[in-house]
Amino acid sequence: MKNLCWTLVGLAALAFVIGAALAFTHSAWLLEPQGYWRGAVGLLLFAIAFKVVGKD
């Protein structure tokens, strides 16, 4: 579970960096920058949910 949470956090960071780079270059790659930021927030929420549910 711990590895899954860190993987989700890493993917969220990657999505945020891609979204920021696309926003600064005023371009789009597969999604608009807002799509990457929304995805980053969603991945972080999943990581938090897994962390909360996985507590024993």
C-alpha positions as CSV (number, residue, x, y, z in Angstrom):
1,M,0.0,0.0,0.0
2,K,2.9,2.3,0.8
3,N,4.4,1.8,-2.6
4,L,1.1,2.5,-4.3
5,C,0.7,5.8,-2.4
6,W,4.2,6.9,-3.4
7,T,3.6,5.9,-7.0
8,L,0.4,8.0,-7.1
9,V,2.3,11.0,-5.5
10,G,5.0,10.6,-8.1
11,L,2.5,10.5,-11.0
12,A,0.7,13.5,-9.6
13,A,4.0,15.4,-9.5
14,L,4.8,14.4,-13.1
15,A,1.3,15.5,-14.2
16,F,1.7,18.8,-12.4
17,V,5.2,19.5,-14.0
18,I,3.9,18.6,-17.5
19,G,0.8,20.9,-17.0
20,A,3.0,23.7,-15.8
21,A,5.4,23.3,-18.7
22,L,2.5,23.3,-21.2
23,A,1.0,26.4,-19.5
24,F,4.2,28.4,-19.8
25,T,4.7,27.4,-23.4
26,H,1.1,28.0,-24.3
27,S,0.7,24.7,-26.0
28,A,-1.2,21.4,-25.6
29,W,-0.1,17.8,-25.7
30,L,-2.9,15.3,-25.5
31,L,-4.7,17.5,-22.9
32,E,-4.8,21.2,-22.0
33,P,-2.7,22.1,-19.0
34,Q,-5.8,22.2,-16.8
35,G,-6.4,18.6,-17.5
36,Y,-3.0,17.7,-16.2
37,W,-3.5,19.7,-13.0
38,R,-6.9,18.2,-12.5
39,G,-5.4,14.8,-12.9
40,A,-2.6,15.6,-10.4
41,V,-5.2,16.6,-7.8
42,G,-7.2,13.4,-8.5
43,L,-4.1,11.3,-8.0
44,L,-3.3,13.0,-4.8
45,L,-6.8,12.5,-3.5
46,F,-6.5,8.8,-4.3
47,A,-3.2,8.6,-2.5
48,I,-4.7,10.3,0.6
49,A,-7.8,8.0,0.5
50,F,-5.6,4.9,0.2
51,K,-3.5,6.1,3.1
52,V,-6.5,6.8,5.3
53,V,-8.2,3.4,4.5
54,G,-5.0,1.5,4.9
55,K,-4.4,2.5,8.5
56,D,-4.7,-0.3,10.9
